[in-house]
Amino acid sequence: MARKHFKREVISDPIQQPSATASVSQASPLSSGDTVMGNDRIMNENNGTAFNGSDGAHASGDNAVSQNSAATVGSSSPPPVSFGASQGLEALGRGVKELVQAIQDLRQLGVEDFVIPLPKIVVVGDQSTGKSSLIEGISEIKVPRKHGVCTRCPLEINLTESSKKDDPWHCQISLHRKYMYDGSQGKLAGSRSAIQNTSTTTKSWNEGATRKRPLGPWVVQEGEYFIFAKTYDKDDVASLLEWAQVATLNPQSSHKDYIPTSPTFKADRNCQVKFSPNVVQLEISGPNLPNLSFYDLPGVINVSDVPEESYLVDLVKNLVRQYIKADNCINLLALPMTDDPANSSASRLIRDEGAEARTIGVLTKPDRVQEAESLEQWIQILAGQRFGLGHGYHIVKNNPDVTVDHAVARAQEQEFFANNPPWSTILRKYEPRFGTLQLQTFLSQRLTAQIRDSLPQIAQQVQAKLEQLNTRLDTLPERPAGNLPLKIMEQLLAFESNVQRHFDGGNPDFTLLKNWHNLAERFRKILADSRPMLLQPPLPVRTNQSAHSPVRETPTPAQKTHRSSRECIEIDSASDNEVPRKRVSIPDRVVKKRVNGDSPQDTIAKRMRMSDIPLYTASVGPEKTSYSKRFSLTEIRDTLQDAHIGLPNQIDPKTTQSMIKLSVKVWEQPTENFLESTLALCQQTIFNELHKAFSEWKSTLFHQRTEEICGSFLEHIMVDQHQIVARMLKWEMQKPMTRNVEAITVASEDALAMLQARRREYRASEYLHDQESGIDKPSSRQSKTDRLAKVTDAQLGTDPYKQEILAISNVKGYYECAFSRFVDNVCQSIACELFSNCRDQLGSVLKHELRVTEADAHEHCAHLLAVDPKDEQERRQLTKELEKLRKAQSWLEDLTSTAEGGLNV
């Protein structure tokens, strides 16, 4: 782009011409402290009421508006003597709106991201120099004065004239997070280690602030922008601004916790850190306001109040250096007339950076100067004989009473200089430099000239950066050729079709349903094999009784030498595939005697997890898996006695219900295993089809992205499936119920008949043993089976546990109905919910997440299919940056035309 000439207006200084001018002949690096909007973020302008907090706003930089920019301007004509509420602000903006607006737009667009500095004003000074009062005088707002908050992070104030005269005054406070707090580089303020070990803390922070890391634990990140709050009342600004700064000083907490209207508002002013380079921004708009922007930096300190905060000295100084060193920056140096200017740390930083020519000195607290002692040095300073600055010095006098109105304060300031010596006497010749309004006018003159001088240089830098980015773009590998969205869509449709065939079944090439039916059959068998089990207690030894003596109703413990004192008898040991009522002999199994104090639940059979079972076998195999609840007859007797209603031979339904709940509770683990195995089968099937459909792109980001989408989809729908089954299981354990009277009657009768037969066999064996215990061998040559068959009921007597056997048979009868119903319901829910969602929704989710039908589909697909994703990512970033720079170039060309035509300044 050819350099164009700009008309330049020479502005006379009412006192003296500056001794030096700001140099703009050479570009300087972007100050890392500058706040630059992300190229894809703008303000979300909503209509709201006072204290209307917001989560944040993110949008394209194309819609960026001047409200978020940072530039400064003034007026070329001095203000009249009378002081209206906004008269001083008008003075800064009248006649140069086009220039200022252009700088604001360029900053909002992100031009400074390309190390192209833009003109701005920065207010610097030591702590307690009257800097806050100076800021309030220029902006007409009140800032928080609490020590340790407002002085620990930069403040940016943007003033914008509203488009309509009747628009209300409005302020929006935003947080700009350009820096991330890296705790590994320092310690949080107020941490336990900081309190207990001062030397360690100081050392850690000093090590963090180095030449390579000038801001210590704060490292540059991609900029974030959050709208914090809005208000239409000037009186609200100080409080809102304080909370915004507290939020900035708590980098490890959400900013929402400090928004006064937020549900998570903490009302806690404690801060995790004592310093932050992140900017709090105020966007103020209203009638008759100028387009003005400036930064208020933390006050420079030499010595910290407490030893553990000594790290702040270097961090604040480094932050100030980063701002003031830019060639396009006009520095506003605040110096109190109560102190020796030779001791000013901020002034020393200005000199160290060689920025005196770009600095305006502002002397504060003139009402406290000691005329006899130090007046002479101030006369020399005003005359430029000592501590010379390029733009000379101004003197302002602000009212310390924060409740005084701005217009009243300006009138009192004028009266002070007009009526009080030495200002009205020997220093009267400096009157054009007395007062806030005169300072505003001077700022306007300086910044207007700075903007005009900077425009050609900015245009050249933009053009050079454009050429550099285009050259880099040409070196990148070419993108995949062809209609990429169409190619991806074709493969997606093929993938979707194959997935649907799996869930439809009926095809030997798509075996998901076949494999899942094996899983479901295994699940059903595990629950069938987990029927409640009965522990057989010992019967009394009849060593002193005859063979025909009746058995006592209440058994008593007795030693047995031929077998364990307890045996385990399954309620139903028949194979689940056998016909009902078939009696099967169960081999004796030894069960250890339960230790006193153990609960009945401690005797549950050892569980086998579903993961130990082969997932996709055609046969369920010979393995026996059981999660059965085990009941002892004595345990059942105790339960019946606890719920005894006073009538003989009656079983309280609550007892049966309690035993049923214990029996079905064992379903939890096998049910969870079944769901996990079902998920694993779905994952295996879908990912296999995914790899087949997109095998040619397996080394690209596209393949990785499709796996992520499918995995996330399955995880999401599996959550719903777990909730459905959990509700079913809850119903079974909470309220045993069935309307299938016939089935439960048959099942209960089967269980009772089987148990009675097993009990008779067991008691007959005990009877024979007692009868033959004194004989070396039975006198009869009959087999044991024949001898058992000859034992009569009269010889055995009444079973002392007949009520307990009846109770447990009812539990078994219900279990037979319930487990079959539960298995059917679980499997049906999987087929109707999980499988249906996979079949009908997965393809649509992939198309949506891969954005193959969006307007930017080709760009996005090219990024996903790139051989090296880093190259495509760089291409996208370069394209985005080129777009911003071309837009900036267009704006600069328009502004050049306006400048050559002349501006009304």
BAGU-614722 format. One record per residue (C-alpha): residue number from 1; residue in one letter; x, y, z. Coordinates in steps of 0.5 Angstrom, whole numbers, plus 500, padded with zeros to 3 digits. Each point is the difference from the previous one (the first is absolute). Example, Ala and Ser with C-alpha at 12.3 -4.5 7.8 and 13.67 -1.06 7.14 Angstrom:
<pts>
   pos   code   east   north    up
     1      A    525     491   516
     2      S    502     507   498
</pts>
This chain:
<pts>
   pos   code   east   north    up
     1      M    500     500   500
     2      A    503     507   498
     3      R    501     505   506
     4      K    495     505   499
     5      H    501     507   503
     6      F    496     503   506
     7      K    498     507   501
     8      R    503     502   507
     9      E    498     506   504
    10      V    505     503   504
    11      I    498     502   507
    12      S    503     505   504
    13      D    501     499   508
    14      P    497     506   504
    15      I    507     500   504
    16      Q    505     497   496
    17      Q    501     495   495
    18      P    502     493   502
    19      S    508     499   501
    20      A    499     493   496
    21      T    495     497   496
    22      A    498     492   500
    23      S    504     496   495
    24      V    496     496   495
    25      S    505     498   495
    26      Q    501     493   502
    27      A    495     495   502
    28      S    501     497   507
    29      P    497     494   503
    30      L    493     499   503
    31      S    500     501   507
    32      S    498     494   504
    33      G    496     504   504
    34      D    496     503   495
    35      T    493     497   500
    36      V    498     497   493
    37      M    493     497   499
    38      G    500     493   497
    39      N    498     500   492
    40      D    494     496   502
    41      R    497     504   506
    42      I    496     506   500
    43      M    496     503   505
    44      N    493     497   501
    45      E    495     506   500
    46      N    494     499   504
    47      N    495     504   503
    48      G    500     499   507
    49      T    499     504   507
    50      A    505     502   505
    51      F    505     494   503
    52      N    498     496   494
    53      G    506     495   500
    54      S    501     495   494
    55      D    504     494   499
    56      G    504     503   494
    57      A    500     501   493
    58      H    503     497   494
    59      A    499     501   493
    60      S    504     502   493
    61      G    504     506   500
    62      D    497     502   494
    63      N    494     503   504
    64      A    505     503   505
    65      V    498     507   502
    66      S    504     506   503
    67      Q    497     499   507
    68      N    506     495   501
    69      S    506     504   497
    70      A    505     504   504
    71      A    502     507   497
    72      T    500     507   502
    73      V    498     507   497
    74      G    499     507   503
    75      S    498     507   497
    76      S    504     505   496
    77      S    496     506   503
    78      P    500     502   508
    79      P    494     499   504
    80      P    495     506   502
    81      V    501     502   507
    82      S    493     497   502
    83      F    500     493   502
    84      G    495     495   498
    85      A    499     493   503
    86      S    503     497   493
    87      Q    504     506   497
    88      G    507     498   502
    89      L    499     493   496
    90      E    497     504   494
    91      A    506     504   500
    92      L    504     493   499
    93      G    496     498   494
    94      R    497     505   496
    95      G    502     500   493
    96      V    505     494   499
    97      K    495     495   501
    98      E    502     497   494
    99      L    507     499   501
   100      V    499     497   507
   101      Q    494     495   498
   102      A    505     498   495
   103      I    505     498   505
   104      Q    495     497   504
   105      D    498     496   495
   106      L    507     497   498
   107      R    501     498   507
   108      Q    494     497   501
   109      L    501     496   493
   110      G    507     497   503
   111      V    505     504   496
   112      E    504     501   507
   113      D    501     492   500
   114      F    504     501   494
   115      V    505     504   504
   116      I    498     506   496
   117      P    499     505   506
   118      L    494     505   500
   119      P    500     507   504
   120      K    497     500   507
   121      I    501     504   506
   122      V    503     497   507
   123      V    499     503   506
   124      V    506     498   505
   125      G    503     502   507
   126      D    502     498   507
   127      Q    495     498   505
   128      S    496     505   503
   129      T    502     505   495
   130      G    492     503   499
   131      K    500     495   494
   132      S    493     498   501
   133      S    497     507   501
   134      L    503     501   493
   135      I    497     495   497
   136      E    493     502   503
   137      G    501     507   498
   138      I    501     498   493
   139      S    495     494   499
   140      E    494     503   505
   141      I    500     493   504
   142      K    502     498   507
   143      V    505     495   500
   144      P    501     495   507
   145      R    505     503   504
   146      K    501     494   505
   147      H    508     498   500
   148      G    502     494   497
   149      V    494     499   495
   150      C    500     506   495
   151      T    507     500   500
   152      R    502     493   498
   153      C    497     499   493
   154      P    500     505   494
   155      L    493     504   499
   156      E    498     502   493
   157      I    495     505   499
   158      N    497     501   493
   159      L    495     506   499
   160      T    495     500   494
   161      E    495     505   498
   162      S    493     497   499
   163      S    497     501   493
   164      K    494     503   503
   165      K    499     506   504
   166      D    495     497   504
   167      D    504     493   502
   168      P    501     499   507
   169      W    507     500   503
   170      H    502     493   501
   171      C    506     496   502
   172      Q    502     493   499
   173      I    506     497   504
   174      S    504     494   496
   175      L    506     495   502
   176      H    505     499   495
   177      R    504     494   502
   178      K    507     500   495
   179      Y    504     497   506
   180      M    499     493   503
   181      Y    503     499   507
   182      D    505     495   500
   183      G    500     498   508
   184      S    506     496   498
   185      Q    504     506   500
   186      G    498     503   506
   187      K    496     500   506
   188      L    492     502   501
   189      A    500     506   505
   190      G    497     498   507
   191      S    502     493   499
   192      R    502     496   506
   193      S    507     499   498
   194      A    501     508   498
   195      I    497     501   507
   196      Q    505     495   504
   197      N    506     501   496
   198      T    501     507   497
   199      S    507     499   498
   200      T    498     494   495
   201      T    494     504   497
   202      T    505     506   499
   203      K    505     496   497
   204      S    495     496   495
   205      W    497     507   498
   206      N    506     503   499
   207      E    503     494   495
   208      G    493     501   496
   209      A    501     507   498
   210      T    506     500   496
   211      R    502     503   493
   212      K    497     494   496
   213      R    494     500   505
   214      P    499     507   502
   215      L    493     499   503
   216      G    502     494   504
   217      P    495     494   500
   218      W    495     504   495
   219      V    501     497   493
   220      V    497     503   493
   221      Q    494     495   498
   222      E    495     501   495
   223      G    495     506   502
   224      E    494     499   503
   225      Y    495     505   501
   226      F    494     500   505
   227      I    494     505   501
   228      F    500     501   508
   229      A    495     505   501
   230      K    496     506   498
   231      T    496     506   503
   232      Y    497     506   498
   233      D    502     504   507
   234      K    506     503   501
   235      D    500     499   507
   236      D    500     492   499
   237      V    507     501   496
   238      A    505     500   506
   239      S    497     494   503
   240      L    499     496   494
   241      L    507     502   498
   242      E    503     497   507
   243      W    496     493   499
   244      A    503     500   493
   245      Q    507     501   502
   246      V    499     495   506
   247      A    498     495   495
   248      T    506     502   496
   249      L    505     498   506
   250      N    496     494   501
   251      P    503     496   493
   252      Q    498     493   503
   253      S    493     502   501
   254      S    494     501   495
   255      H    499     507   499
   256      K    492     499   501
   257      D    502     499   507
   258      Y    501     507   501
   259      I    494     503   496
   260      P    495     503   505
   261      T    494     498   497
   262      S    503     493   498
   263      P    497     494   504
   264      T    507     498   502
   265      F    502     506   503
   266      K    505     499   505
   267      A    500     507   503
   268      D    508     499   502
   269      R    505     505   499
   270      N    506     495   501
   271      C    505     500   495
   272      Q    504     494   497
   273      V    505     504   497
   274      K    502     508   502
   275      F    502     501   493
   276      S    497     499   493
   277      P    502     503   493
   278      N    493     498   497
   279      V    496     506   499
   280      V    493     503   502
   281      Q    496     504   495
   282      L    495     505   501
   283      E    496     501   494
   284      I    496     507   501
   285      S    495     503   495
   286      G    496     506   500
   287      P    498     507   497
   288      N    505     505   499
   289      L    506     495   502
   290      P    506     500   496
   291      N    503     493   497
   292      L    506     500   505
   293      S    504     494   503
   294      F    506     500   505
   295      Y    503     495   504
   296      D    501     501   508
   297      L    506     495   502
   298      P    501     498   507
   299      G    504     505   504
   300      V    508     498   500
   301      I    503     498   507
   302      N    507     500   503
   303      V    499     496   506
   304      S    494     496   502
   305      D    496     500   506
   306      V    501     493   503
   307      P    506     496   498
   308      E    496     495   496
   309      E    498     505   495
   310      S    507     502   498
   311      Y    499     496   493
   312      L    495     506   499
   313      V    505     505   499
   314      D    503     497   494
   315      L    494     497   497
   316      V    496     507   500
   317      K    506     503   497
   318      N    501     495   494
   319      L    492     501   498
   320      V    501     508   500
   321      R    506     499   496
   322      Q    497     496   495
   323      Y    494     505   499
   324      I    505     506   500
   325      K    505     498   495
   326      A    496     500   494
   327      D    501     506   495
   328      N    493     501   499
   329      C    499     501   507
   330      I    499     507   504
   331      N    501     499   507
   332      L    497     504   505
   333      L    504     501   506
   334      A    497     501   507
   335      L    505     504   505
   336      P    497     503   507
   337      M    503     506   502
   338      T    500     498   507
   339      D    506     495   498
   340      D    507     501   497
   341      P    499     499   492
   342      A    507     497   501
   343      N    498     494   504
   344      S    494     498   495
   345      S    501     493   498
   346      A    495     501   494
   347      S    504     506   497
   348      R    507     495   501
   349      L    496     495   495
   350      I    498     505   495
   351      R    508     502   500
   352      D    502     493   500
   353      E    496     499   494
   354      G    502     506   496
   355      A    493     502   500
   356      E    500     508   503
   357      A    499     503   493
   358      R    493     496   500
   359      T    498     502   507
   360      I    496     505   503
   361      G    501     502   507
   362      V    494     501   505
   363      L    501     503   507
   364      T    495     499   505
   365      K    498     502   507
   366      P    502     507   498
   367      D    496     503   507
   368      R    505     496   504
   369      V    507     503   497
   370      Q    504     503   505
   371      E    502     507   497
   372      A    506     502   504
   373      E    503     493   500
   374      S    499     497   493
   375      L    497     506   495
   376      E    506     501   497
   377      Q    501     493   497
   378      W    493     500   497
   379      I    501     507   497
   380      Q    506     497   497
   381      I    496     493   498
   382      L    495     504   496
   383      A    505     504   497
   384      G    503     494   497
   385      Q    507     501   504
   386      R    499     494   504
   387      F    498     493   498
   388      G    498     502   493
   389      L    494     496   497
   390      G    499     500   492
   391      H    493     503   501
   392      G    501     504   507
   393      Y    496     500   506
   394      H    493     502   502
   395      I    497     501   507
   396      V    493     497   502
   397      K    496     501   507
   398      N    495     495   502
   399      N    495     500   506
   400      P    502     494   504
   401      D    493     500   502
   402      V    497     494   495
   403      T    493     502   501
   404      V    501     507   497
   405      D    497     500   493
   406      H    505     501   494
   407      A    497     507   498
   408      V    501     502   507
   409      A    507     498   500
   410      R    502     503   494
   411      A    497     507   502
   412      Q    504     499   507
   413      E    506     498   496
   414      Q    500     507   496
   415      E    498     504   506
   416      F    506     497   503
   417      F    505     502   495
   418      A    497     507   499
   419      N    500     502   507
   420      N    505     497   504
   421      P    508     502   499
   422      P    505     498   498
   423      W    495     497   494
   424      S    497     507   499
   425      T    506     504   501
   426      I    507     498   498
   427      L    498     494   497
   428      R    494     503   496
   429      K    504     500   493
   430      Y    499     492   500
   431      E    492     501   501
   432      P    499     496   493
   433      R    503     494   504
   434      F    496     500   506
   435      G    494     496   501
   436      T    497     493   497
   437      L    496     504   494
   438      Q    507     503   498
   439      L    503     493   500
   440      Q    494     497   496
   441      T    501     505   495
   442      F    508     499   500
   443      L    499     492   500
   444      S    495     501   494
   445      Q    506     504   496
   446      R    505     495   501
   447      L    496     494   499
   448      T    497     503   493
   449      A    507     501   498
   450      Q    503     493   502
   451      I    494     497   496
   452      R    501     504   494
   453      D    508     498   500
   454      S    499     493   501
   455      L    495     498   495
   456      P    505     500   494
   457      Q    504     495   504
   458      I    494     496   502
   459      A    498     499   493
   460      Q    508     498   498
   461      Q    500     495   506
   462      V    493     497   498
   463      Q    502     499   492
   464      A    507     497   503
   465      K    496     495   504
   466      L    496     499   494
   467      E    505     498   496
   468      Q    504     496   505
   469      L    493     496   502
   470      N    499     498   492
   471      T    507     498   499
   472      R    499     495   506
   473      L    494     498   497
   474      D    503     498   494
   475      T    505     495   503
   476      L    495     496   503
   477      P    498     493   497
   478      E    494     500   495
   479      R    493     498   503
   480      P    497     493   498
   481      A    496     501   493
   482      G    493     499   498
   483      N    493     501   504
   484      L    502     499   507
   485      P    493     500   503
   486      L    497     496   495
   487      K    506     494   500
   488      I    499     500   508
   489      M    492     500   499
   490      E    500     494   496
   491      Q    505     496   505
   492      L    495     502   505
   493      L    494     498   497
   494      A    503     493   499
   495      F    503     500   507
   496      E    493     502   502
   497      S    497     494   496
   498      N    504     495   503
   499      V    499     502   507
   500      Q    492     499   499
   501      R    501     493   497
   502      H    503     498   506
   503      F    495     503   504
   504      D    494     497   496
   505      G    503     493   500
   506      G    499     494   495
   507      N    506     500   496
   508      P    506     496   501
   509      D    505     505   499
   510      F    497     505   505
   511      T    501     496   507
   512      L    498     505   505
   513      L    493     498   502
   514      K    503     492   500
   515      N    505     502   504
   516      W    496     504   505
   517      H    495     494   500
   518      N    505     496   503
   519      L    502     505   505
   520      A    492     501   502
   521      E    500     492   501
   522      R    506     500   504
   523      F    497     506   505
   524      R    493     496   500
   525      K    504     493   502
   526      I    504     504   506
   527      L    494     503   503
   528      A    496     493   499
   529      D    507     497   504
   530      S    499     505   505
   531      R    494     498   503
   532      P    500     500   508
   533      M    503     494   503
   534      L    499     497   507
   535      L    505     498   505
   536      Q    498     493   504
   537      P    501     500   507
   538      P    502     494   504
   539      L    495     495   503
   540      P    500     498   507
   541      V    505     493   501
   542      R    495     495   503
   543      T    505     495   503
   544      N    496     499   506
   545      Q    493     500   497
   546      S    497     494   496
   547      A    499     500   493
   548      H    492     501   501
   549      S    501     506   505
   550      P    497     506   497
   551      V    504     506   498
   552      R    500     506   505
   553      E    497     506   496
   554      T    506     505   502
   555      P    506     497   498
   556      T    506     501   505
   557      P    508     500   498
   558      A    503     494   500
   559      Q    507     497   498
   560      K    500     496   493
   561      T    506     496   498
   562      H    498     498   493
   563      R    499     507   497
   564      S    500     507   501
   565      S    496     503   504
   566      R    496     504   495
   567      E    499     498   492
   568      C    498     505   495
   569      I    493     498   496
   570      E    498     504   494
   571      I    493     501   500
   572      D    500     498   492
   573      S    506     497   497
   574      A    497     498   494
   575      S    503     502   494
   576      D    496     506   497
   577      N    498     497   494
   578      E    497     494   503
   579      V    493     499   501
   580      P    496     502   506
   581      R    499     495   506
   582      K    506     496   498
   583      R    504     498   506
   584      V    508     500   500
   585      S    505     497   505
   586      I    504     505   502
   587      P    507     498   502
   588      D    502     502   508
   589      R    504     506   500
   590      V    504     502   506
   591      V    498     507   503
   592      K    504     503   505
   593      K    497     502   507
   594      R    498     507   500
   595      V    504     504   506
   596      N    496     503   505
   597      G    498     507   499
   598      D    500     499   492
   599      S    494     503   497
   600      P    496     495   495
   601      Q    503     504   494
   602      D    507     498   502
   603      T    498     493   497
   604      I    498     502   493
   605      A    504     496   495
   606      K    506     503   497
   607      R    499     504   494
   608      M    502     499   493
   609      R    501     506   496
   610      M    497     500   493
   611      S    507     502   497
   612      D    502     493   502
   613      I    495     497   495
   614      P    502     500   492
   615      L    496     506   497
   616      Y    498     497   493
   617      T    499     492   501
   618      A    495     496   497
   619      S    499     496   506
   620      V    499     502   507
   621      G    505     495   502
   622      P    500     495   506
   623      E    503     505   505
   624      K    495     502   506
   625      T    499     507   502
   626      S    496     502   506
   627      Y    499     506   504
   628      S    495     497   505
   629      K    498     502   506
   630      R    500     495   506
   631      F    495     499   505
   632      S    501     495   506
   633      L    494     497   503
   634      T    502     503   507
   635      E    500     507   497
   636      I    494     499   497
   637      R    497     497   506
   638      D    502     507   504
   639      T    497     504   494
   640      L    494     497   501
   641      Q    500     500   508
   642      D    502     508   499
   643      A    493     501   496
   644      H    496     495   504
   645      I    493     502   500
   646      G    497     496   506
   647      L    497     494   495
   648      P    503     493   499
   649      N    502     498   493
   650      Q    499     507   497
   651      I    506     504   496
   652      D    500     507   500
   653      P    500     503   493
   654      K    505     505   502
   655      T    505     494   502
   656      T    499     497   493
   657      Q    501     507   497
   658      S    506     502   504
   659      M    503     493   497
   660      I    498     501   493
   661      K    504     507   501
   662      L    506     497   502
   663      S    500     495   494
   664      V    499     505   495
   665      K    505     504   502
   666      V    506     496   498
   667      W    497     502   493
   668      E    504     507   500
   669      Q    507     497   498
   670      P    498     495   494
   671      T    496     506   498
   672      E    505     505   500
   673      N    505     495   496
   674      F    495     498   495
   675      L    499     507   498
   676      E    507     501   500
   677      S    501     494   495
   678      T    495     503   496
   679      L    503     507   499
   680      A    507     496   499
   681      L    496     496   494
   682      C    497     507   497
   683      Q    507     503   501
   684      Q    504     495   496
   685      T    494     499   495
   686      I    500     508   498
   687      F    507     501   501
   688      N    502     494   495
   689      E    495     503   495
   690      L    503     507   501
   691      H    507     497   498
   692      K    497     496   494
   693      A    497     506   497
   694      F    505     506   502
   695      S    506     495   499
   696      E    504     505   495
   697      W    500     506   505
   698      K    502     496   506
   699      S    506     504   501
   700      T    496     507   500
   701      L    497     504   505
   702      F    493     498   496
   703      H    501     493   503
   704      Q    502     502   507
   705      R    494     505   500
   706      T    495     494   498
   707      E    502     496   505
   708      E    499     505   505
   709      I    493     502   498
   710      C    498     492   500
   711      G    503     499   507
   712      S    497     506   503
   713      F    493     498   496
   714      L    500     493   503
   715      E    502     503   507
   716      H    494     505   500
   717      I    495     495   498
   718      M    503     495   505
   719      V    498     505   506
   720      D    493     500   498
   721      Q    500     492   499
   722      H    503     499   507
   723      Q    495     505   503
   724      I    494     496   497
   725      V    503     493   502
   726      A    501     503   507
   727      R    493     502   501
   728      M    498     493   498
   729      L    505     497   505
   730      K    497     505   505
   731      W    493     498   499
   732      E    502     493   501
   733      M    503     501   507
   734      Q    496     505   502
   735      K    493     497   499
   736      P    499     492   499
   737      M    494     499   495
   738      T    497     496   495
   739      R    493     499   497
   740      N    502     493   497
   741      V    496     496   506
   742      E    501     493   496
   743      A    507     501   498
   744      I    502     502   508
   745      T    495     494   502
   746      V    504     495   496
   747      A    507     502   501
   748      S    498     500   508
   749      E    497     493   500
   750      D    506     498   496
   751      A    505     503   505
   752      L    496     497   506
   753      A    500     493   497
   754      M    507     500   498
   755      L    502     503   507
   756      Q    496     495   504
   757      A    503     494   496
   758      R    507     502   501
   759      R    498     501   508
   760      R    498     493   500
   761      E    506     497   497
   762      Y    504     504   504
   763      R    496     498   507
   764      A    500     493   498
   765      S    507     500   499
   766      E    501     503   507
   767      Y    495     495   502
   768      L    504     494   497
   769      H    507     502   503
   770      D    497     501   507
   771      Q    497     493   499
   772      E    506     497   497
   773      S    506     504   504
   774      G    501     494   505
   775      I    501     494   495
   776      D    506     499   496
   777      K    496     499   493
   778      P    493     500   499
   779      S    497     493   501
   780      S    496     500   494
   781      R    503     500   493
   782      Q    495     505   497
   783      S    503     506   497
   784      K    499     507   504
   785      T    495     502   495
   786      D    496     494   501
   787      R    501     501   508
   788      L    498     508   499
   789      A    494     498   497
   790      K    497     495   505
   791      V    501     506   505
   792      T    493     502   502
   793      D    497     507   502
   794      A    498     497   506
   795      Q    507     499   502
   796      L    502     506   498
   797      G    495     504   503
   798      T    498     508   499
   799      D    505     504   496
   800      P    502     505   505
   801      Y    501     505   495
   802      K    494     499   496
   803      Q    498     508   500
   804      E    507     502   498
   805      I    499     495   494
   806      L    494     503   498
   807      A    502     507   501
   808      I    506     499   496
   809      S    496     497   494
   810      N    496     506   500
   811      V    506     504   499
   812      K    503     495   494
   813      G    493     500   497
   814      Y    500     508   499
   815      Y    507     500   498
   816      E    499     495   494
   817      C    495     505   498
   818      A    504     507   501
   819      F    506     498   497
   820      S    497     498   494
   821      R    496     506   499
   822      F    506     504   502
   823      V    505     497   495
   824      D    494     501   494
   825      N    499     508   502
   826      V    508     501   501
   827      C    501     497   493
   828      Q    494     503   497
   829      S    502     507   502
   830      I    507     499   497
   831      A    497     498   493
   832      C    495     506   501
   833      E    504     506   502
   834      L    508     498   500
   835      F    500     496   493
   836      S    494     505   497
   837      N    504     506   502
   838      C    507     497   497
   839      R    496     498   493
   840      D    496     506   499
   841      Q    504     506   503
   842      L    508     499   499
   843      G    500     501   493
   844      S    497     507   501
   845      V    504     502   506
   846      L    506     498   496
   847      K    498     505   494
   848      H    498     505   505
   849      E    507     500   504
   850      L    504     499   494
   851      R    496     507   497
   852      V    500     496   493
   853      T    494     504   498
   854      E    502     507   503
   855      A    502     506   496
   856      D    507     499   502
   857      A    500     493   499
   858      H    506     500   494
   859      E    505     504   505
   860      H    498     495   506
   861      C    500     494   496
   862      A    507     502   497
   863      H    503     501   507
   864      L    497     493   502
   865      L    503     496   494
   866      A    507     504   500
   867      V    506     495   500
   868      D    503     504   506
   869      P    494     504   504
   870      K    506     505   502
   871      D    500     502   493
   872      E    493     501   499
   873      Q    499     504   507
   874      E    506     505   498
   875      R    496     501   493
   876      R    494     501   504
   877      Q    503     505   505
   878      L    504     504   494
   879      T    494     500   496
   880      K    496     503   506
   881      E    506     505   501
   882      L    500     502   493
   883      E    493     502   500
   884      K    501     504   506
   885      L    506     504   497
   886      R    496     501   493
   887      K    494     503   504
   888      A    505     504   504
   889      Q    503     502   493
   890      S    493     502   498
   891      W    499     505   506
   892      L    507     503   499
   893      E    499     502   493
   894      D    493     503   501
   895      L    503     504   506
   896      T    506     502   496
   897      S    495     503   495
   898      T    496     503   505
   899      A    506     503   503
   900      E    503     503   493
   901      G    493     503   500
   902      G    501     503   506
   903      L    497     499   507
   904      N    496     506   504
   905      V    505     500   506
</pts>
